[in-house]
Amino acid sequence: MKNRLRVLRAERKWSQAELAGRVDVSRQAINAVETGKHDPSLSLAFALAGAFDLKIEDVFDPEGEAD
């Protein structure tokens, strides 16, 4: 699933570890979602979108493939 996590993090100057702390998962989990190796659970997708104050569809594209 394609996502904008890397871009959104960069805009806020957050590391993967900082984002992970905000949504209570490991840095490795953020990396796996960000690189498209793992699709997030619905609850994690909501948490990630909420961390950026965005809607899920503004962060994730279920039709797209990861970069």
MODELLER restraints for C-alpha pairs under 7 A, 6 or more apart:
rsr = mdl.restraints
at = mdl.atoms
rsr.add(forms.Gaussian(group=physical.xy_distance, feature=features.Distance(at['CA:1:A'], at['CA:36:A']), mean=6.08, stdev=0.5))
rsr.add(forms.Gaussian(group=physical.xy_distance, feature=features.Distance(at['CA:1:A'], at['CA:39:A']), mean=6.33, stdev=0.5))
rsr.add(forms.Gaussian(group=physical.xy_distance, feature=features.Distance(at['CA:1:A'], at['CA:60:A']), mean=6.91, stdev=0.5))
rsr.add(forms.Gaussian(group=physical.xy_distance, feature=features.Distance(at['CA:1:A'], at['CA:61:A']), mean=6.12, stdev=0.5))
rsr.add(forms.Gaussian(group=physical.xy_distance, feature=features.Distance(at['CA:1:A'], at['CA:62:A']), mean=5.19, stdev=0.5))
rsr.add(forms.Gaussian(group=physical.xy_distance, feature=features.Distance(at['CA:1:A'], at['CA:63:A']), mean=6.90, stdev=0.5))
rsr.add(forms.Gaussian(group=physical.xy_distance, feature=features.Distance(at['CA:1:A'], at['CA:64:A']), mean=5.65, stdev=0.5))
rsr.add(forms.Gaussian(group=physical.xy_distance, feature=features.Distance(at['CA:1:A'], at['CA:65:A']), mean=5.02, stdev=0.5))
rsr.add(forms.Gaussian(group=physical.xy_distance, feature=features.Distance(at['CA:1:A'], at['CA:66:A']), mean=5.34, stdev=0.5))
rsr.add(forms.Gaussian(group=physical.xy_distance, feature=features.Distance(at['CA:2:A'], at['CA:36:A']), mean=6.69, stdev=0.5))
rsr.add(forms.Gaussian(group=physical.xy_distance, feature=features.Distance(at['CA:2:A'], at['CA:60:A']), mean=5.96, stdev=0.5))
rsr.add(forms.Gaussian(group=physical.xy_distance, feature=features.Distance(at['CA:2:A'], at['CA:61:A']), mean=5.23, stdev=0.5))
rsr.add(forms.Gaussian(group=physical.xy_distance, feature=features.Distance(at['CA:2:A'], at['CA:62:A']), mean=6.68, stdev=0.5))
rsr.add(forms.Gaussian(group=physical.xy_distance, feature=features.Distance(at['CA:2:A'], at['CA:64:A']), mean=4.93, stdev=0.5))
rsr.add(forms.Gaussian(group=physical.xy_distance, feature=features.Distance(at['CA:2:A'], at['CA:65:A']), mean=4.77, stdev=0.5))
rsr.add(forms.Gaussian(group=physical.xy_distance, feature=features.Distance(at['CA:2:A'], at['CA:66:A']), mean=4.03, stdev=0.5))
rsr.add(forms.Gaussian(group=physical.xy_distance, feature=features.Distance(at['CA:2:A'], at['CA:67:A']), mean=6.77, stdev=0.5))
rsr.add(forms.Gaussian(group=physical.xy_distance, feature=features.Distance(at['CA:3:A'], at['CA:34:A']), mean=6.77, stdev=0.5))
rsr.add(forms.Gaussian(group=physical.xy_distance, feature=features.Distance(at['CA:3:A'], at['CA:59:A']), mean=5.52, stdev=0.5))
rsr.add(forms.Gaussian(group=physical.xy_distance, feature=features.Distance(at['CA:3:A'], at['CA:60:A']), mean=4.36, stdev=0.5))
rsr.add(forms.Gaussian(group=physical.xy_distance, feature=features.Distance(at['CA:3:A'], at['CA:61:A']), mean=6.00, stdev=0.5))
rsr.add(forms.Gaussian(group=physical.xy_distance, feature=features.Distance(at['CA:3:A'], at['CA:66:A']), mean=6.81, stdev=0.5))
rsr.add(forms.Gaussian(group=physical.xy_distance, feature=features.Distance(at['CA:4:A'], at['CA:59:A']), mean=5.27, stdev=0.5))
rsr.add(forms.Gaussian(group=physical.xy_distance, feature=features.Distance(at['CA:4:A'], at['CA:60:A']), mean=6.62, stdev=0.5))
rsr.add(forms.Gaussian(group=physical.xy_distance, feature=features.Distance(at['CA:5:A'], at['CA:34:A']), mean=5.78, stdev=0.5))
rsr.add(forms.Gaussian(group=physical.xy_distance, feature=features.Distance(at['CA:5:A'], at['CA:59:A']), mean=6.72, stdev=0.5))
rsr.add(forms.Gaussian(group=physical.xy_distance, feature=features.Distance(at['CA:6:A'], at['CA:34:A']), mean=6.45, stdev=0.5))
rsr.add(forms.Gaussian(group=physical.xy_distance, feature=features.Distance(at['CA:9:A'], at['CA:15:A']), mean=6.83, stdev=0.5))
rsr.add(forms.Gaussian(group=physical.xy_distance, feature=features.Distance(at['CA:16:A'], at['CA:27:A']), mean=5.59, stdev=0.5))
rsr.add(forms.Gaussian(group=physical.xy_distance, feature=features.Distance(at['CA:16:A'], at['CA:30:A']), mean=6.25, stdev=0.5))
rsr.add(forms.Gaussian(group=physical.xy_distance, feature=features.Distance(at['CA:16:A'], at['CA:31:A']), mean=6.91, stdev=0.5))
rsr.add(forms.Gaussian(group=physical.xy_distance, feature=features.Distance(at['CA:17:A'], at['CA:27:A']), mean=4.85, stdev=0.5))
rsr.add(forms.Gaussian(group=physical.xy_distance, feature=features.Distance(at['CA:20:A'], at['CA:26:A']), mean=5.50, stdev=0.5))
rsr.add(forms.Gaussian(group=physical.xy_distance, feature=features.Distance(at['CA:20:A'], at['CA:27:A']), mean=5.28, stdev=0.5))
rsr.add(forms.Gaussian(group=physical.xy_distance, feature=features.Distance(at['CA:20:A'], at['CA:30:A']), mean=6.17, stdev=0.5))
rsr.add(forms.Gaussian(group=physical.xy_distance, feature=features.Distance(at['CA:22:A'], at['CA:51:A']), mean=6.74, stdev=0.5))
rsr.add(forms.Gaussian(group=physical.xy_distance, feature=features.Distance(at['CA:23:A'], at['CA:47:A']), mean=5.80, stdev=0.5))
rsr.add(forms.Gaussian(group=physical.xy_distance, feature=features.Distance(at['CA:23:A'], at['CA:48:A']), mean=6.46, stdev=0.5))
rsr.add(forms.Gaussian(group=physical.xy_distance, feature=features.Distance(at['CA:32:A'], at['CA:38:A']), mean=5.25, stdev=0.5))
rsr.add(forms.Gaussian(group=physical.xy_distance, feature=features.Distance(at['CA:33:A'], at['CA:39:A']), mean=5.76, stdev=0.5))
rsr.add(forms.Gaussian(group=physical.xy_distance, feature=features.Distance(at['CA:33:A'], at['CA:40:A']), mean=6.21, stdev=0.5))
rsr.add(forms.Gaussian(group=physical.xy_distance, feature=features.Distance(at['CA:35:A'], at['CA:66:A']), mean=6.62, stdev=0.5))
rsr.add(forms.Gaussian(group=physical.xy_distance, feature=features.Distance(at['CA:36:A'], at['CA:66:A']), mean=4.91, stdev=0.5))
rsr.add(forms.Gaussian(group=physical.xy_distance, feature=features.Distance(at['CA:45:A'], at['CA:56:A']), mean=6.50, stdev=0.5))
rsr.add(forms.Gaussian(group=physical.xy_distance, feature=features.Distance(at['CA:46:A'], at['CA:56:A']), mean=6.19, stdev=0.5))
rsr.add(forms.Gaussian(group=physical.xy_distance, feature=features.Distance(at['CA:49:A'], at['CA:55:A']), mean=5.67, stdev=0.5))
rsr.add(forms.Gaussian(group=physical.xy_distance, feature=features.Distance(at['CA:49:A'], at['CA:56:A']), mean=5.23, stdev=0.5))
rsr.add(forms.Gaussian(group=physical.xy_distance, feature=features.Distance(at['CA:49:A'], at['CA:59:A']), mean=6.25, stdev=0.5))
